[in-house]
Amino acid sequence: MNEKYDVVILGCGPAGLQAAIHAARKRVSVLVLGKPEASSLYKAHIENYCCVEGVRTGKELLETGIKQAEGFGVDFSREDAVRTEMTEEGFKVEVESGKIISCISLIICTGISRKGLGLKGEKELVGRGISYCVDCDANFYKGAKVAVFGSGSAAVHGALTLKDIASKVYLISNKEFDISPELEAHLKGTEINLFVSRKIKELVADESLKEIVLDDGTRLELDGLFIEQGAKGAMELAAFLGVQLDPERFTHIVVDKDQATNVPGIFAAGDICGTPYQMAKAVGEGCIAGLSAGSFCQKKKRESKEK
């Protein structure tokens, strides 16, 4: 993995892979960040996709897409983005290991979060002790006792953020952490309290969250619980860049016919752009986003040479 690319794609699902293939065909350098198994397609079975006969597993389709993209010179890194920012030349993306990748254009293909805990009272406690976004709500918990639930980069990065804000931080994972060795080493060098292979069984509250109960009977008094499952949320990454979200629910990124956002150089494709949540739509939008990002980079390079 280099430190500079023309196009960086966040997300390794069908939208991200198709975007990578078409961007690479525009003869620009492309890096895809993310883990295929994090895609909602990975565990699915497909039987309604044009020109694909019979039932195919999502895993098989993603593995084929990765090989195709690699054949066009696309680089892959099994790391999630944890922070993004704008620069004079384009954008910088920080990944789990702490490495900084610079690029001219970004394509957001991270899908949408569908992962709550499904516990009684969870929805009612959102905003009253439960949050799905550390970067959005961390400052409301200065000096408080908080917990983060999740096993991926979003959870770990969230706990690391909170350790400098809250008085006590618990990190609860229902399995071994699926993160880079560098991020895991950083985590274990802190005073964050770890509960691995544990699930949250119960939420205890009155007007707000007061306590959680783990499946082994452990009870933790809390002021806040952050549910951060999977990769860093696209909404959080986009928010720092000023990307426009749909005005009603703030759950999708607004794009035009070229899959361009309101921020020059940032494109988006797939589920993050709204319904229907279908592979066919994701692939079509990925195609457009890849071509648009490739053309954007070519234009920027020409302008740079003319100066």
C-alpha positions as CSV (number, residue, x, y, z in Angstrom):
1,M,0.0,0.0,0.0
2,N,1.4,3.4,-1.0
3,E,0.8,6.6,0.8
4,K,-0.7,8.5,-2.1
5,Y,-3.4,7.5,-4.6
6,D,-5.6,9.3,-7.1
7,V,-8.8,7.6,-5.8
8,V,-9.4,6.0,-2.4
9,I,-12.6,4.0,-2.0
10,L,-14.1,3.4,1.4
11,G,-15.9,0.0,1.3
12,C,-15.3,-3.4,-0.3
13,G,-18.8,-4.3,-1.2
14,P,-20.3,-4.5,-4.8
15,A,-20.5,-0.7,-5.1
16,G,-16.9,-0.2,-4.0
17,L,-15.5,-3.0,-6.2
18,Q,-17.3,-1.8,-9.3
19,A,-16.2,1.8,-8.6
20,A,-12.6,0.5,-8.3
21,I,-12.8,-1.4,-11.6
22,H,-14.1,1.6,-13.6
23,A,-11.9,4.2,-11.9
24,A,-8.8,2.0,-12.7
25,R,-9.9,1.8,-16.3
26,K,-9.5,5.6,-16.4
27,R,-5.8,5.0,-15.8
28,V,-5.7,6.5,-12.3
29,S,-4.3,4.8,-9.2
30,V,-6.9,3.3,-6.9
31,L,-6.9,2.0,-3.3
32,V,-9.9,0.1,-1.8
33,L,-10.1,0.2,2.0
34,G,-12.3,-2.3,4.0
35,K,-13.1,-5.9,4.6
36,P,-15.3,-7.9,2.2
37,E,-16.9,-9.8,5.0
38,A,-18.3,-6.5,6.4
39,S,-20.4,-6.1,3.2
40,S,-24.1,-7.0,3.6
41,L,-23.6,-9.0,0.4
42,Y,-21.0,-11.3,2.0
43,K,-23.4,-13.7,3.7
44,A,-26.2,-13.3,1.2
45,H,-27.3,-15.5,-1.7
46,I,-28.1,-14.0,-5.0
47,E,-30.5,-15.4,-7.6
48,N,-32.0,-12.2,-9.2
49,Y,-28.9,-10.5,-10.7
50,C,-28.9,-10.1,-14.5
51,C,-26.7,-12.5,-16.4
52,V,-25.8,-14.6,-13.4
53,E,-27.5,-17.9,-13.6
54,G,-28.6,-19.9,-10.5
55,V,-27.9,-19.1,-6.9
56,R,-24.5,-17.6,-6.1
57,T,-23.1,-16.7,-2.7
58,G,-22.2,-13.2,-2.0
59,K,-18.8,-14.3,-0.8
60,E,-18.1,-15.9,-4.2
61,L,-19.2,-12.7,-6.0
62,L,-17.1,-10.4,-3.9
63,E,-14.0,-12.6,-4.2
64,T,-14.5,-12.6,-8.0
65,G,-14.8,-8.8,-8.0
66,I,-11.6,-8.4,-6.0
67,K,-9.7,-10.5,-8.5
68,Q,-11.1,-8.5,-11.4
69,A,-10.2,-5.2,-9.7
70,E,-6.7,-6.4,-8.9
71,G,-6.3,-7.4,-12.6
72,F,-6.8,-3.7,-13.4
73,G,-4.1,-2.7,-10.9
74,V,-6.3,-1.8,-7.9
75,D,-4.7,-2.0,-4.5
76,F,-6.5,-3.4,-1.5
77,S,-6.0,-2.9,2.2
78,R,-8.0,-4.8,4.9
79,E,-8.1,-1.7,7.1
80,D,-11.0,0.6,7.8
81,A,-10.9,4.4,7.6
82,V,-11.2,6.0,11.0
83,R,-10.8,9.7,10.1
84,T,-11.0,11.8,7.0
85,E,-10.1,15.4,6.3
86,M,-9.7,17.8,3.4
87,T,-6.4,19.2,2.2
88,E,-5.3,21.7,-0.4
89,E,-4.5,18.8,-2.8
90,G,-7.6,16.7,-2.0
91,F,-8.1,14.5,1.0
92,K,-6.4,12.6,3.8
93,V,-7.6,9.3,5.2
94,E,-6.4,7.8,8.4
95,V,-6.6,4.0,8.7
96,E,-6.7,1.7,11.7
97,S,-2.9,1.3,11.9
98,G,-2.5,5.1,12.0
99,K,-1.1,5.4,8.5
100,I,-2.3,8.4,6.5
101,I,-3.3,8.0,2.9
102,S,-3.6,11.0,0.7
103,C,-5.8,11.2,-2.5
104,I,-7.3,13.5,-5.0
105,S,-10.8,11.9,-4.9
106,L,-12.8,9.9,-2.4
107,I,-15.7,7.4,-3.1
108,I,-17.8,6.5,-0.1
109,C,-19.3,3.0,-0.5
110,T,-19.5,1.8,3.1
111,G,-23.2,0.8,3.1
112,I,-25.5,1.7,6.0
113,S,-25.5,0.5,9.6
114,R,-28.3,-2.0,10.3
115,K,-26.8,-3.2,13.6
116,G,-28.4,-2.4,16.8
117,L,-28.5,-4.6,19.9
118,G,-32.2,-5.4,19.6
119,L,-32.7,-5.1,23.3
120,K,-35.9,-4.0,25.1
121,G,-35.8,-0.2,25.6
122,E,-32.9,0.4,23.2
123,K,-34.8,2.7,20.8
124,E,-36.4,4.6,23.6
125,L,-33.0,5.3,25.2
126,V,-31.4,6.8,22.1
127,G,-30.4,10.3,23.1
128,R,-30.9,9.4,26.7
129,G,-27.8,7.3,27.3
130,I,-27.6,5.4,24.1
131,S,-25.8,6.6,21.0
132,Y,-24.6,5.1,17.7
133,C,-21.9,7.8,17.1
134,V,-19.0,8.5,19.4
135,D,-17.7,11.4,17.3
136,C,-21.1,13.0,17.4
137,D,-21.9,12.6,21.1
138,A,-18.7,12.0,23.0
139,N,-18.5,15.6,24.4
140,F,-21.8,15.1,26.2
141,Y,-20.1,12.6,28.5
142,K,-17.2,14.5,30.0
143,G,-16.2,12.9,33.2
144,A,-18.8,10.2,32.9
145,K,-18.8,6.4,32.9
146,V,-19.3,5.0,29.4
147,A,-19.2,1.8,27.5
148,V,-18.7,1.0,23.8
149,F,-20.0,-2.2,22.3
150,G,-18.5,-3.7,19.1
151,S,-15.5,-5.7,17.8
152,G,-14.4,-3.6,14.8
153,S,-12.5,-0.4,14.2
154,A,-15.4,1.8,15.0
155,A,-15.8,0.5,18.5
156,V,-12.0,0.5,19.3
157,H,-11.5,3.9,17.8
158,G,-14.5,5.1,19.7
159,A,-13.2,3.8,23.0
160,L,-9.8,5.4,22.4
161,T,-11.5,8.7,21.7
162,L,-13.6,8.5,24.9
163,K,-10.7,7.6,27.2
164,D,-9.6,11.3,27.0
165,I,-13.1,12.6,27.7
166,A,-14.9,10.2,30.1
167,S,-13.8,9.2,33.6
168,K,-14.1,5.4,32.9
169,V,-14.4,3.5,29.6
170,Y,-15.5,-0.1,29.1
171,L,-15.1,-1.8,25.7
172,I,-17.4,-4.8,25.3
173,S,-17.0,-7.2,22.4
174,N,-19.0,-10.4,21.7
175,K,-16.0,-11.9,19.9
176,E,-12.3,-11.3,19.4
177,F,-11.5,-7.9,17.9
178,D,-11.4,-7.7,14.1
179,I,-8.8,-4.9,13.9
180,S,-5.3,-4.3,12.7
181,P,-2.4,-5.5,15.0
182,E,-1.3,-1.9,15.4
183,L,-4.7,-0.7,16.6
184,E,-5.0,-3.7,19.0
185,A,-1.6,-2.9,20.5
186,H,-2.6,0.7,21.0
187,L,-5.8,-0.4,22.7
188,K,-4.0,-2.8,25.1
189,G,-1.6,-0.1,26.1
190,T,-4.5,2.0,27.6
191,E,-6.6,1.8,30.8
192,I,-9.7,0.9,28.9
193,N,-11.6,-1.9,30.6
194,L,-12.0,-4.8,28.2
195,F,-14.8,-7.4,28.2
196,V,-14.2,-9.9,25.3
197,S,-16.6,-12.6,24.3
198,R,-19.4,-10.9,26.2
199,K,-22.9,-9.8,25.2
200,I,-25.1,-7.1,26.7
201,K,-28.2,-8.9,28.0
202,E,-30.2,-6.1,29.6
203,L,-30.5,-2.3,29.7
204,V,-31.5,-0.8,33.1
205,A,-33.0,2.7,33.0
206,D,-35.5,5.1,34.4
207,E,-35.6,8.4,32.4
208,S,-32.1,7.6,31.1
209,L,-29.7,4.7,31.0
210,K,-28.3,3.7,34.4
211,E,-26.8,0.2,34.0
212,I,-26.2,-2.6,31.7
213,V,-26.1,-6.3,32.5
214,L,-23.8,-8.7,30.6
215,D,-24.5,-12.3,29.8
216,D,-22.2,-13.5,32.6
217,G,-24.2,-11.5,35.1
218,T,-21.7,-8.6,35.3
219,R,-23.5,-5.3,36.0
220,L,-21.9,-2.0,34.9
221,E,-23.2,1.4,36.1
222,L,-23.1,3.7,33.1
223,D,-24.0,7.2,32.0
224,G,-23.7,6.3,28.3
225,L,-23.5,3.3,26.0
226,F,-22.2,3.7,22.4
227,I,-23.1,1.0,20.0
228,E,-20.4,0.9,17.3
229,Q,-20.6,-2.3,15.3
230,G,-18.6,-2.7,12.1
231,A,-16.5,-0.2,10.3
232,K,-16.5,3.5,11.0
233,G,-19.9,4.9,9.9
234,A,-20.1,6.7,6.6
235,M,-22.2,9.3,8.3
236,E,-19.5,10.1,10.8
237,L,-16.7,10.2,8.1
238,A,-18.8,12.3,5.8
239,A,-19.9,14.7,8.5
240,F,-16.4,16.0,9.0
241,L,-16.1,16.8,5.3
242,G,-19.4,18.7,5.0
243,V,-21.0,16.1,2.8
244,Q,-24.8,16.8,2.5
245,L,-27.1,14.2,4.0
246,D,-30.8,13.7,3.2
247,P,-32.7,16.4,5.1
248,E,-35.4,14.2,6.6
249,R,-33.6,11.4,8.3
250,F,-29.9,12.1,7.8
251,T,-29.3,8.4,7.0
252,H,-28.2,8.7,3.3
253,I,-25.7,10.8,1.3
254,V,-27.2,13.1,-1.3
255,V,-25.7,12.6,-4.8
256,D,-26.4,13.9,-8.3
257,K,-26.6,11.9,-11.6
258,D,-22.8,11.5,-11.6
259,Q,-22.8,10.1,-8.0
260,A,-21.1,13.4,-6.9
261,T,-21.8,14.9,-3.5
262,N,-21.9,18.6,-2.7
263,V,-18.2,18.4,-1.9
264,P,-16.0,18.5,-5.1
265,G,-14.0,15.3,-5.4
266,I,-16.2,13.2,-3.1
267,F,-18.5,10.7,-4.7
268,A,-20.8,8.0,-3.2
269,A,-22.5,4.8,-4.3
270,G,-24.5,1.9,-3.1
271,D,-26.8,1.5,0.0
272,I,-25.4,4.7,1.5
273,C,-27.2,6.6,-1.3
274,G,-30.6,5.2,-0.4
275,T,-33.1,2.5,-1.4
276,P,-33.5,0.0,-3.0
277,Y,-30.8,-1.9,-1.2
278,Q,-30.0,-4.2,-4.1
279,M,-26.7,-5.3,-5.6
280,A,-27.8,-4.2,-9.1
281,K,-28.3,-0.6,-7.9
282,A,-25.0,-0.7,-6.0
283,V,-23.0,-2.0,-9.0
284,G,-24.6,0.6,-11.4
285,E,-23.9,3.5,-9.0
286,G,-20.4,2.2,-8.4
287,C,-19.7,2.2,-12.2
288,I,-20.8,5.8,-12.4
289,A,-18.9,6.9,-9.3
290,G,-15.7,5.2,-10.5
291,L,-15.9,6.9,-13.9
292,S,-16.7,10.3,-12.3
293,A,-13.9,10.1,-9.8
294,G,-11.4,9.0,-12.5
295,S,-12.4,11.9,-14.7
296,F,-12.2,14.3,-11.7
297,C,-8.6,13.2,-11.0
298,Q,-7.6,13.5,-14.7
299,K,-9.0,17.0,-14.8
300,K,-7.2,18.0,-11.6
301,K,-3.9,16.6,-12.9
302,R,-4.3,18.6,-16.2
303,E,-5.0,21.8,-14.3
304,S,-2.0,21.2,-12.1
305,K,0.3,20.8,-15.1
306,E,-1.1,24.0,-16.7
307,K,-0.2,26.1,-13.7
